[in-house]
Amino acid sequence: MATRNLRVVKWLGTVPAAAVCMQCDRNFKVPLELLKRTSAAQENLRKQFMEHQCKPEPERPDVSR
Ligand SMILES: [Zn+2]
């Protein structure tokens, strides 16, 4: 995957199953039903990554979301 700051941490064969944002350590998981198709899984991870917001301070004690 070529997306900056997104790193795949778990593979199921050739399908990316989970990834993490290198900047804020946020985890992204691919829904089970998408794990059959590599392109769909990649697309899903990329979308989640694009939509999340990096926290400026990763070690904040209370996170209100
Ligand atoms: Zn992030």
N, CA, C, O and the ligand as a Tripos MOL2 file, in Angstrom:
@<TRIPOS>MOLECULE
protein
  261   259    66     0     0
PROTEIN
NO_CHARGES

@<TRIPOS>ATOM
      1 N           0.8270   -1.1930    0.0000 N.3       1 MET1
      2 CA          0.0000    0.0000    0.0000 C.3       1 MET1
      3 C           0.8720    1.2590    0.0000 C.2       1 MET1
      4 O           1.9000    1.3070    0.6760 O.2       1 MET1
      5 N           0.4780    2.2210   -0.7220 N.am      2 ALA2
      6 CA          1.3470    3.3810   -0.9040 C.3       2 ALA2
      7 C           0.9620    4.5590   -0.0290 C.2       2 ALA2
      8 O           1.6060    5.6070   -0.0710 O.2       2 ALA2
      9 N          -0.0980    4.3880    0.7700 N.am      3 THR3
     10 CA         -0.5490    5.5140    1.5750 C.3       3 THR3
     11 C           0.4700    5.8620    2.6540 C.2       3 THR3
     12 O           0.9440    4.9850    3.3750 O.2       3 THR3
     13 N           0.7960    7.1190    2.7570 N.am      4 ARG4
     14 CA          1.7650    7.5490    3.7470 C.3       4 ARG4
     15 C           1.2360    7.3750    5.1500 C.2       4 ARG4
     16 O           0.0560    7.6110    5.4090 O.2       4 ARG4
     17 N           2.0940    6.9660    6.0490 N.am      5 ASN5
     18 CA          1.7660    6.8850    7.4720 C.3       5 ASN5
     19 C           0.7860    5.7720    7.8180 C.2       5 ASN5
     20 O           0.3880    5.6300    8.9740 O.2       5 ASN5
     21 N           0.4030    4.9980    6.8420 N.am      6 LEU6
     22 CA         -0.4590    3.8560    7.1330 C.3       6 LEU6
     23 C           0.3550    2.5890    6.9260 C.2       6 LEU6
     24 O           0.8920    2.3490    5.8440 O.2       6 LEU6
     25 N           0.4380    1.7930    7.9640 N.am      7 ARG7
     26 CA          1.2620    0.6160    7.8890 C.3       7 ARG7
     27 C           0.4260   -0.6280    8.1850 C.2       7 ARG7
     28 O          -0.2420   -0.7090    9.2160 O.2       7 ARG7
     29 N           0.4700   -1.5770    7.2840 N.am      8 VAL8
     30 CA         -0.2660   -2.8150    7.5010 C.3       8 VAL8
     31 C           0.4750   -3.6660    8.5230 C.2       8 VAL8
     32 O           1.6640   -3.9500    8.3750 O.2       8 VAL8
     33 N          -0.2490   -4.0640    9.5560 N.am      9 VAL9
     34 CA          0.4000   -4.8280   10.6240 C.3       9 VAL9
     35 C          -0.0430   -6.2860   10.6400 C.2       9 VAL9
     36 O           0.5430   -7.1190   11.3310 O.2       9 VAL9
     37 N          -1.0790   -6.5780    9.8730 N.am     10 LYS10
     38 CA         -1.5570   -7.9570    9.8680 C.3      10 LYS10
     39 C          -2.0090   -8.3410    8.4730 C.2      10 LYS10
     40 O          -2.8100   -7.6420    7.8510 O.2      10 LYS10
     41 N          -1.4980   -9.4400    7.9960 N.am     11 TRP11
     42 CA         -1.8640   -9.9270    6.6610 C.3      11 TRP11
     43 C          -2.5320  -11.2750    6.7840 C.2      11 TRP11
     44 O          -2.1540  -12.1030    7.6140 O.2      11 TRP11
     45 N          -3.5290  -11.4850    5.9500 N.am     12 LEU12
     46 CA         -4.1060  -12.8200    5.8030 C.3      12 LEU12
     47 C          -3.7950  -13.2640    4.3910 C.2      12 LEU12
     48 O          -4.5500  -12.9820    3.4610 O.2      12 LEU12
     49 N          -2.6930  -13.9520    4.2360 N.am     13 GLY13
     50 CA         -2.2320  -14.2500    2.8960 C.3      13 GLY13
     51 C          -1.7820  -12.9660    2.2360 C.2      13 GLY13
     52 O          -0.8420  -12.3160    2.6930 O.2      13 GLY13
     53 N          -2.4620  -12.6020    1.1530 N.am     14 THR14
     54 CA         -2.1020  -11.3630    0.4590 C.3      14 THR14
     55 C          -3.0490  -10.2220    0.8030 C.2      14 THR14
     56 O          -2.9200   -9.1150    0.2790 O.2      14 THR14
     57 N          -3.9930  -10.4990    1.6780 N.am     15 VAL15
     58 CA         -4.9970   -9.4820    2.0230 C.3      15 VAL15
     59 C          -4.6120   -8.7670    3.3160 C.2      15 VAL15
     60 O          -4.3720   -9.4130    4.3360 O.2      15 VAL15
     61 N          -4.5530   -7.4500    3.2740 N.am     16 PRO16
     62 CA         -4.2780   -6.7100    4.5050 C.3      16 PRO16
     63 C          -5.4710   -6.7750    5.4370 C.2      16 PRO16
     64 O          -6.5850   -6.4340    5.0370 O.2      16 PRO16
     65 N          -5.2580   -7.2120    6.6910 N.am     17 ALA17
     66 CA         -6.3650   -7.3950    7.6220 C.3      17 ALA17
     67 C          -6.4220   -6.2950    8.6670 C.2      17 ALA17
     68 O          -7.4890   -5.9960    9.2010 O.2      17 ALA17
     69 N          -5.2820   -5.6960    8.9580 N.am     18 ALA18
     70 CA         -5.2490   -4.6320    9.9530 C.3      18 ALA18
     71 C          -4.0720   -3.7140    9.6670 C.2      18 ALA18
     72 O          -3.0310   -4.1330    9.1610 O.2      18 ALA18
     73 N          -4.2750   -2.4490   10.0070 N.am     19 ALA19
     74 CA         -3.2150   -1.4810    9.7740 C.3      19 ALA19
     75 C          -3.1960   -0.4840   10.9250 C.2      19 ALA19
     76 O          -4.1420   -0.3870   11.7070 O.2      19 ALA19
     77 N          -2.1050    0.2440   11.0060 N.am     20 VAL20
     78 CA         -1.9770    1.2160   12.0780 C.3      20 VAL20
     79 C          -1.4410    2.5180   11.5080 C.2      20 VAL20
     80 O          -0.6140    2.5160   10.5960 O.2      20 VAL20
     81 N          -1.9210    3.6310   12.0550 N.am     21 CYS21
     82 CA         -1.4130    4.9320   11.6520 C.3      21 CYS21
     83 C          -0.0820    5.1610   12.3540 C.2      21 CYS21
     84 O           0.0130    5.0720   13.5780 O.2      21 CYS21
     85 N           0.9390    5.4560   11.5640 N.am     22 MET22
     86 CA          2.2670    5.6260   12.1340 C.3      22 MET22
     87 C           2.3520    6.8770   12.9970 C.2      22 MET22
     88 O           3.2470    7.0000   13.8330 O.2      22 MET22
     89 N           1.4340    7.7910   12.7990 N.am     23 GLN23
     90 CA          1.5140    9.0560   13.5140 C.3      23 GLN23
     91 C           0.8350    9.0210   14.8720 C.2      23 GLN23
     92 O           1.3600    9.5620   15.8460 O.2      23 GLN23
     93 N          -0.3280    8.3880   14.9430 N.am     24 CYS24
     94 CA         -1.0600    8.4210   16.2150 C.3      24 CYS24
     95 C          -1.3270    7.0290   16.7640 C.2      24 CYS24
     96 O          -2.0040    6.8800   17.7820 O.2      24 CYS24
     97 N          -0.7970    6.0040   16.0930 N.am     25 ASP25
     98 CA         -0.9200    4.6330   16.5880 C.3      25 ASP25
     99 C          -2.3420    4.1120   16.5880 C.2      25 ASP25
    100 O          -2.6610    3.1540   17.2920 O.2      25 ASP25
    101 N          -3.1680    4.7220   15.8240 N.am     26 ARG26
    102 CA         -4.5500    4.2690   15.7550 C.3      26 ARG26
    103 C          -4.6420    2.9990   14.9130 C.2      26 ARG26
    104 O          -3.9690    2.8650   13.8910 O.2      26 ARG26
    105 N          -5.4820    2.0750   15.3580 N.am     27 ASN27
    106 CA         -5.6220    0.8100   14.6620 C.3      27 ASN27
    107 C          -6.8390    0.7890   13.7660 C.2      27 ASN27
    108 O          -7.8880    1.3430   14.0970 O.2      27 ASN27
    109 N          -6.6830    0.1460   12.6340 N.am     28 PHE28
    110 CA         -7.7980   -0.0230   11.7090 C.3      28 PHE28
    111 C          -7.9200   -1.4920   11.3650 C.2      28 PHE28
    112 O          -6.9310   -2.1730   11.0960 O.2      28 PHE28
    113 N          -9.1580   -1.9640   11.3800 N.am     29 LYS29
    114 CA         -9.3750   -3.3730   11.0440 C.3      29 LYS29
    115 C         -10.3160   -3.4880    9.8680 C.2      29 LYS29
    116 O         -11.2600   -2.7110    9.7280 O.2      29 LYS29
    117 N         -10.0520   -4.4490    9.0410 N.am     30 VAL30
    118 CA        -10.9060   -4.6910    7.8850 C.3      30 VAL30
    119 C         -12.0520   -5.5990    8.3030 C.2      30 VAL30
    120 O         -11.8220   -6.6350    8.9260 O.2      30 VAL30
    121 N         -13.2940   -5.2210    7.9660 N.am     31 PRO31
    122 CA        -14.4420   -6.0850    8.2740 C.3      31 PRO31
    123 C         -14.2820   -7.4610    7.6230 C.2      31 PRO31
    124 O         -13.7400   -7.6000    6.5270 O.2      31 PRO31
    125 N         -14.7700   -8.4570    8.3360 N.am     32 LEU32
    126 CA        -14.6080   -9.8390    7.8860 C.3      32 LEU32
    127 C         -15.0250  -10.0670    6.4410 C.2      32 LEU32
    128 O         -14.3510  -10.7650    5.6830 O.2      32 LEU32
    129 N         -16.1510   -9.4610    6.0760 N.am     33 GLU33
    130 CA        -16.6870   -9.7530    4.7530 C.3      33 GLU33
    131 C         -15.8160   -9.1990    3.6300 C.2      33 GLU33
    132 O         -15.9820   -9.5650    2.4670 O.2      33 GLU33
    133 N         -14.8890   -8.3160    3.9850 N.am     34 LEU34
    134 CA        -14.0340   -7.7450    2.9430 C.3      34 LEU34
    135 C         -12.6920   -8.4550    2.8350 C.2      34 LEU34
    136 O         -11.8850   -8.1520    1.9560 O.2      34 LEU34
    137 N         -12.4680   -9.3910    3.7280 N.am     35 LEU35
    138 CA        -11.1640  -10.0520    3.7590 C.3      35 LEU35
    139 C         -10.9430  -11.0130    2.5950 C.2      35 LEU35
    140 O          -9.8520  -11.5550    2.4190 O.2      35 LEU35
    141 N         -11.9860  -11.2140    1.8110 N.am     36 LYS36
    142 CA        -11.8330  -12.1390    0.6930 C.3      36 LYS36
    143 C         -11.2150  -11.4520   -0.5100 C.2      36 LYS36
    144 O         -10.6340  -12.0990   -1.3820 O.2      36 LYS36
    145 N         -11.3470  -10.1470   -0.5460 N.am     37 ARG37
    146 CA        -10.8410   -9.4270   -1.7160 C.3      37 ARG37
    147 C          -9.7680   -8.4210   -1.3140 C.2      37 ARG37
    148 O         -10.0140   -7.5190   -0.5130 O.2      37 ARG37
    149 N          -8.6070   -8.5830   -1.8670 N.am     38 THR38
    150 CA         -7.4800   -7.7170   -1.5150 C.3      38 THR38
    151 C          -7.7890   -6.2520   -1.7870 C.2      38 THR38
    152 O          -7.5130   -5.3890   -0.9530 O.2      38 THR38
    153 N          -8.3570   -5.9720   -2.9440 N.am     39 SER39
    154 CA         -8.5970   -4.5780   -3.3130 C.3      39 SER39
    155 C          -9.6240   -3.9360   -2.3950 C.2      39 SER39
    156 O          -9.4830   -2.7740   -2.0120 O.2      39 SER39
    157 N         -10.6560   -4.6900   -2.0420 N.am     40 ALA40
    158 CA        -11.6930   -4.1550   -1.1570 C.3      40 ALA40
    159 C         -11.1300   -3.9030    0.2370 C.2      40 ALA40
    160 O         -11.4560   -2.9020    0.8750 O.2      40 ALA40
    161 N         -10.2990   -4.8010    0.6970 N.am     41 ALA41
    162 CA         -9.6830   -4.6510    2.0120 C.3      41 ALA41
    163 C          -8.7730   -3.4310    2.0360 C.2      41 ALA41
    164 O          -8.8000   -2.6460    2.9840 O.2      41 ALA41
    165 N          -7.9790   -3.2780    1.0030 N.am     42 GLN42
    166 CA         -7.0810   -2.1310    0.9120 C.3      42 GLN42
    167 C          -7.8630   -0.8300    0.8760 C.2      42 GLN42
    168 O          -7.5240    0.1470    1.5420 O.2      42 GLN42
    169 N          -8.9100   -0.8510    0.0840 N.am     43 GLU43
    170 CA         -9.7430    0.3370   -0.0580 C.3      43 GLU43
    171 C         -10.3570    0.7180    1.2880 C.2      43 GLU43
    172 O         -10.3990    1.8930    1.6550 O.2      43 GLU43
    173 N         -10.8300   -0.2900    2.0160 N.am     44 ASN44
    174 CA        -11.4480   -0.0430    3.3050 C.3      44 ASN44
    175 C         -10.4600    0.5570    4.3070 C.2      44 ASN44
    176 O         -10.7860    1.5020    5.0250 O.2      44 ASN44
    177 N          -9.2740    0.0070    4.3450 N.am     45 LEU45
    178 CA         -8.2510    0.5280    5.2580 C.3      45 LEU45
    179 C          -7.8960    1.9670    4.9120 C.2      45 LEU45
    180 O          -7.7490    2.8250    5.7830 O.2      45 LEU45
    181 N          -7.7660    2.1970    3.6180 N.am     46 ARG46
    182 CA         -7.3950    3.5350    3.1660 C.3      46 ARG46
    183 C          -8.4810    4.5580    3.5390 C.2      46 ARG46
    184 O          -8.1950    5.6820    3.9500 O.2      46 ARG46
    185 N          -9.7270    4.1240    3.3780 N.am     47 LYS47
    186 CA        -10.8380    5.0110    3.6870 C.3      47 LYS47
    187 C         -10.8810    5.3380    5.1790 C.2      47 LYS47
    188 O         -11.0420    6.4930    5.5730 O.2      47 LYS47
    189 N         -10.7340    4.3060    5.9920 N.am     48 GLN48
    190 CA        -10.7170    4.5390    7.4320 C.3      48 GLN48
    191 C          -9.5800    5.4670    7.8200 C.2      48 GLN48
    192 O          -9.7260    6.3430    8.6720 O.2      48 GLN48
    193 N          -8.4510    5.2530    7.1730 N.am     49 PHE49
    194 CA         -7.2810    6.0780    7.4570 C.3      49 PHE49
    195 C          -7.5290    7.5360    7.0770 C.2      49 PHE49
    196 O          -7.1850    8.4500    7.8270 O.2      49 PHE49
    197 N          -8.1310    7.7420    5.9040 N.am     50 MET50
    198 CA         -8.4080    9.0970    5.4440 C.3      50 MET50
    199 C          -9.4010    9.8120    6.3580 C.2      50 MET50
    200 O          -9.3380   11.0290    6.5320 O.2      50 MET50
    201 N         -10.3220    9.0350    6.9410 N.am     51 GLU51
    202 CA        -11.3900    9.6540    7.7200 C.3      51 GLU51
    203 C         -11.0260    9.8850    9.1810 C.2      51 GLU51
    204 O         -11.6840   10.6680    9.8660 O.2      51 GLU51
    205 N         -10.0040    9.2230    9.6540 N.am     52 HIS52
    206 CA         -9.6680    9.3960   11.0610 C.3      52 HIS52
    207 C          -8.8750   10.6860   11.2440 C.2      52 HIS52
    208 O          -8.3550   11.2660   10.2910 O.2      52 HIS52
    209 N          -8.8030   11.1070   12.4860 N.am     53 GLN53
    210 CA         -8.0220   12.2940   12.7820 C.3      53 GLN53
    211 C          -6.9180   11.9450   13.7530 C.2      53 GLN53
    212 O          -7.1580   11.3770   14.8190 O.2      53 GLN53
    213 N          -5.7190   12.2880   13.3720 N.am     54 CYS54
    214 CA         -4.5870   12.0330   14.2390 C.3      54 CYS54
    215 C          -4.6760   12.9200   15.4680 C.2      54 CYS54
    216 O          -4.9910   14.1080   15.3990 O.2      54 CYS54
    217 N          -4.3910   12.3000   16.5710 N.am     55 LYS55
    218 CA         -4.3530   13.1020   17.7910 C.3      55 LYS55
    219 C          -2.9880   13.7580   17.9130 C.2      55 LYS55
    220 O          -1.9590   13.1000   17.7600 O.2      55 LYS55
    221 N          -2.9840   15.0290   18.1820 N.am     56 PRO56
    222 CA         -1.7080   15.7350   18.3040 C.3      56 PRO56
    223 C          -0.8770   15.2210   19.4680 C.2      56 PRO56
    224 O           0.3490   15.1570   19.3860 O.2      56 PRO56
    225 N          -1.5570   14.8540   20.5590 N.am     57 GLU57
    226 CA         -0.8200   14.3140   21.6980 C.3      57 GLU57
    227 C          -1.2770   12.8840   21.9720 C.2      57 GLU57
    228 O          -2.3490   12.6670   22.5370 O.2      57 GLU57
    229 N          -0.4720   11.9240   21.5740 N.am     58 PRO58
    230 CA         -0.8440   10.5130   21.6690 C.3      58 PRO58
    231 C          -1.0430   10.0350   23.1010 C.2      58 PRO58
    232 O          -1.8620    9.1490   23.3460 O.2      58 PRO58
    233 N          -0.3080   10.6080   24.0520 N.am     59 GLU59
    234 CA         -0.3830   10.0970   25.4110 C.3      59 GLU59
    235 C          -1.2690   10.9540   26.3040 C.2      59 GLU59
    236 O          -0.8960   11.3040   27.4240 O.2      59 GLU59
    237 N          -2.4010   11.2710   25.8080 N.am     60 ARG60
    238 CA         -3.3480   12.0480   26.5960 C.3      60 ARG60
    239 C          -4.1240   11.0910   27.5010 C.2      60 ARG60
    240 O          -4.6010   10.0540   27.0410 O.2      60 ARG60
    241 N          -4.2530   11.4350   28.7980 N.am     61 PRO61
    242 CA         -4.8770   10.5050   29.7480 C.3      61 PRO61
    243 C          -6.3530   10.2730   29.4810 C.2      61 PRO61
    244 O          -6.7900    9.1230   29.4920 O.2      61 PRO61
    245 N          -7.1350   11.3090   29.2430 N.am     62 ASP62
    246 CA         -8.5530   11.0920   29.0130 C.3      62 ASP62
    247 C          -8.9240   11.4250   27.5830 C.2      62 ASP62
    248 O          -8.6990   12.5390   27.1080 O.2      62 ASP62
    249 N          -9.4910   10.4520   26.9100 N.am     63 VAL63
    250 CA         -9.8870   10.6500   25.5220 C.3      63 VAL63
    251 C         -11.4000   10.6900   25.4500 C.2      63 VAL63
    252 O         -12.0720    9.7000   25.7370 O.2      63 VAL63
    253 N         -11.9240   11.8210   25.0710 N.am     64 SER64
    254 CA        -13.3710   11.9260   24.9520 C.3      64 SER64
    255 C         -13.7720   11.9020   23.4850 C.2      64 SER64
    256 O         -13.4500   12.8160   22.7260 O.2      64 SER64
    257 N         -14.4730   10.8530   23.0970 N.am     65 ARG65
    258 CA        -14.8970   10.7420   21.7120 C.3      65 ARG65
    259 C         -16.3600   10.4410   21.6720 C.2      65 ARG65
    260 O         -16.9330   10.3050   20.5910 O.2      65 ARG65
    261 ZN         -3.3680    9.0090   12.7690 Zn       66 ZN66
@<TRIPOS>BOND
     1     1     2 1
     2     2     3 1
     3     3     4 2
     4     3     5 am
     5     5     6 1
     6     6     7 1
     7     7     8 2
     8     7     9 am
     9     9    10 1
    10    10    11 1
    11    11    12 2
    12    11    13 am
    13    13    14 1
    14    14    15 1
    15    15    16 2
    16    15    17 am
    17    17    18 1
    18    18    19 1
    19    19    20 2
    20    19    21 am
    21    21    22 1
    22    22    23 1
    23    23    24 2
    24    23    25 am
    25    25    26 1
    26    26    27 1
    27    27    28 2
    28    27    29 am
    29    29    30 1
    30    30    31 1
    31    31    32 2
    32    31    33 am
    33    33    34 1
    34    34    35 1
    35    35    36 2
    36    35    37 am
    37    37    38 1
    38    38    39 1
    39    39    40 2
    40    39    41 am
    41    41    42 1
    42    42    43 1
    43    43    44 2
    44    43    45 am
    45    45    46 1
    46    46    47 1
    47    47    48 2
    48    47    49 am
    49    49    50 1
    50    50    51 1
    51    51    52 2
    52    51    53 am
    53    53    54 1
    54    54    55 1
    55    55    56 2
    56    55    57 am
    57    57    58 1
    58    58    59 1
    59    59    60 2
    60    59    61 am
    61    61    62 1
    62    62    63 1
    63    63    64 2
    64    63    65 am
    65    65    66 1
    66    66    67 1
    67    67    68 2
    68    67    69 am
    69    69    70 1
    70    70    71 1
    71    71    72 2
    72    71    73 am
    73    73    74 1
    74    74    75 1
    75    75    76 2
    76    75    77 am
    77    77    78 1
    78    78    79 1
    79    79    80 2
    80    79    81 am
    81    81    82 1
    82    82    83 1
    83    83    84 2
    84    83    85 am
    85    85    86 1
    86    86    87 1
    87    87    88 2
    88    87    89 am
    89    89    90 1
    90    90    91 1
    91    91    92 2
    92    91    93 am
    93    93    94 1
    94    94    95 1
    95    95    96 2
    96    95    97 am
    97    97    98 1
    98    98    99 1
    99    99   100 2
   100    99   101 am
   101   101   102 1
   102   102   103 1
   103   103   104 2
   104   103   105 am
   105   105   106 1
   106   106   107 1
   107   107   108 2
   108   107   109 am
   109   109   110 1
   110   110   111 1
   111   111   112 2
   112   111   113 am
   113   113   114 1
   114   114   115 1
   115   115   116 2
   116   115   117 am
   117   117   118 1
   118   118   119 1
   119   119   120 2
   120   119   121 am
   121   121   122 1
   122   122   123 1
   123   123   124 2
   124   123   125 am
   125   125   126 1
   126   126   127 1
   127   127   128 2
   128   127   129 am
   129   129   130 1
   130   130   131 1
   131   131   132 2
   132   131   133 am
   133   133   134 1
   134   134   135 1
   135   135   136 2
   136   135   137 am
   137   137   138 1
   138   138   139 1
   139   139   140 2
   140   139   141 am
   141   141   142 1
   142   142   143 1
   143   143   144 2
   144   143   145 am
   145   145   146 1
   146   146   147 1
   147   147   148 2
   148   147   149 am
   149   149   150 1
   150   150   151 1
   151   151   152 2
   152   151   153 am
   153   153   154 1
   154   154   155 1
   155   155   156 2
   156   155   157 am
   157   157   158 1
   158   158   159 1
   159   159   160 2
   160   159   161 am
   161   161   162 1
   162   162   163 1
   163   163   164 2
   164   163   165 am
   165   165   166 1
   166   166   167 1
   167   167   168 2
   168   167   169 am
   169   169   170 1
   170   170   171 1
   171   171   172 2
   172   171   173 am
   173   173   174 1
   174   174   175 1
   175   175   176 2
   176   175   177 am
   177   177   178 1
   178   178   179 1
   179   179   180 2
   180   179   181 am
   181   181   182 1
   182   182   183 1
   183   183   184 2
   184   183   185 am
   185   185   186 1
   186   186   187 1
   187   187   188 2
   188   187   189 am
   189   189   190 1
   190   190   191 1
   191   191   192 2
   192   191   193 am
   193   193   194 1
   194   194   195 1
   195   195   196 2
   196   195   197 am
   197   197   198 1
   198   198   199 1
   199   199   200 2
   200   199   201 am
   201   201   202 1
   202   202   203 1
   203   203   204 2
   204   203   205 am
   205   205   206 1
   206   206   207 1
   207   207   208 2
   208   207   209 am
   209   209   210 1
   210   210   211 1
   211   211   212 2
   212   211   213 am
   213   213   214 1
   214   214   215 1
   215   215   216 2
   216   215   217 am
   217   217   218 1
   218   218   219 1
   219   219   220 2
   220   219   221 am
   221   221   222 1
   222   222   223 1
   223   223   224 2
   224   223   225 am
   225   225   226 1
   226   226   227 1
   227   227   228 2
   228   227   229 am
   229   229   230 1
   230   230   231 1
   231   231   232 2
   232   231   233 am
   233   233   234 1
   234   234   235 1
   235   235   236 2
   236   235   237 am
   237   237   238 1
   238   238   239 1
   239   239   240 2
   240   239   241 am
   241   241   242 1
   242   242   243 1
   243   243   244 2
   244   243   245 am
   245   245   246 1
   246   246   247 1
   247   247   248 2
   248   247   249 am
   249   249   250 1
   250   250   251 1
   251   251   252 2
   252   251   253 am
   253   253   254 1
   254   254   255 1
   255   255   256 2
   256   255   257 am
   257   257   258 1
   258   258   259 1
   259   259   260 2
@<TRIPOS>SUBSTRUCTURE
     1 MET1         2 RESIDUE 1 A MET
     2 ALA2         6 RESIDUE 1 A ALA
     3 THR3        10 RESIDUE 1 A THR
     4 ARG4        14 RESIDUE 1 A ARG
     5 ASN5        18 RESIDUE 1 A ASN
     6 LEU6        22 RESIDUE 1 A LEU
     7 ARG7        26 RESIDUE 1 A ARG
     8 VAL8        30 RESIDUE 1 A VAL
     9 VAL9        34 RESIDUE 1 A VAL
    10 LYS10       38 RESIDUE 1 A LYS
    11 TRP11       42 RESIDUE 1 A TRP
    12 LEU12       46 RESIDUE 1 A LEU
    13 GLY13       50 RESIDUE 1 A GLY
    14 THR14       54 RESIDUE 1 A THR
    15 VAL15       58 RESIDUE 1 A VAL
    16 PRO16       62 RESIDUE 1 A PRO
    17 ALA17       66 RESIDUE 1 A ALA
    18 ALA18       70 RESIDUE 1 A ALA
    19 ALA19       74 RESIDUE 1 A ALA
    20 VAL20       78 RESIDUE 1 A VAL
    21 CYS21       82 RESIDUE 1 A CYS
    22 MET22       86 RESIDUE 1 A MET
    23 GLN23       90 RESIDUE 1 A GLN
    24 CYS24       94 RESIDUE 1 A CYS
    25 ASP25       98 RESIDUE 1 A ASP
    26 ARG26      102 RESIDUE 1 A ARG
    27 ASN27      106 RESIDUE 1 A ASN
    28 PHE28      110 RESIDUE 1 A PHE
    29 LYS29      114 RESIDUE 1 A LYS
    30 VAL30      118 RESIDUE 1 A VAL
    31 PRO31      122 RESIDUE 1 A PRO
    32 LEU32      126 RESIDUE 1 A LEU
    33 GLU33      130 RESIDUE 1 A GLU
    34 LEU34      134 RESIDUE 1 A LEU
    35 LEU35      138 RESIDUE 1 A LEU
    36 LYS36      142 RESIDUE 1 A LYS
    37 ARG37      146 RESIDUE 1 A ARG
    38 THR38      150 RESIDUE 1 A THR
    39 SER39      154 RESIDUE 1 A SER
    40 ALA40      158 RESIDUE 1 A ALA
    41 ALA41      162 RESIDUE 1 A ALA
    42 GLN42      166 RESIDUE 1 A GLN
    43 GLU43      170 RESIDUE 1 A GLU
    44 ASN44      174 RESIDUE 1 A ASN
    45 LEU45      178 RESIDUE 1 A LEU
    46 ARG46      182 RESIDUE 1 A ARG
    47 LYS47      186 RESIDUE 1 A LYS
    48 GLN48      190 RESIDUE 1 A GLN
    49 PHE49      194 RESIDUE 1 A PHE
    50 MET50      198 RESIDUE 1 A MET
    51 GLU51      202 RESIDUE 1 A GLU
    52 HIS52      206 RESIDUE 1 A HIS
    53 GLN53      210 RESIDUE 1 A GLN
    54 CYS54      214 RESIDUE 1 A CYS
    55 LYS55      218 RESIDUE 1 A LYS
    56 PRO56      222 RESIDUE 1 A PRO
    57 GLU57      226 RESIDUE 1 A GLU
    58 PRO58      230 RESIDUE 1 A PRO
    59 GLU59      234 RESIDUE 1 A GLU
    60 ARG60      238 RESIDUE 1 A ARG
    61 PRO61      242 RESIDUE 1 A PRO
    62 ASP62      246 RESIDUE 1 A ASP
    63 VAL63      250 RESIDUE 1 A VAL
    64 SER64      254 RESIDUE 1 A SER
    65 ARG65      258 RESIDUE 1 A ARG
    66 ZN66       261 GROUP 0 **** ****
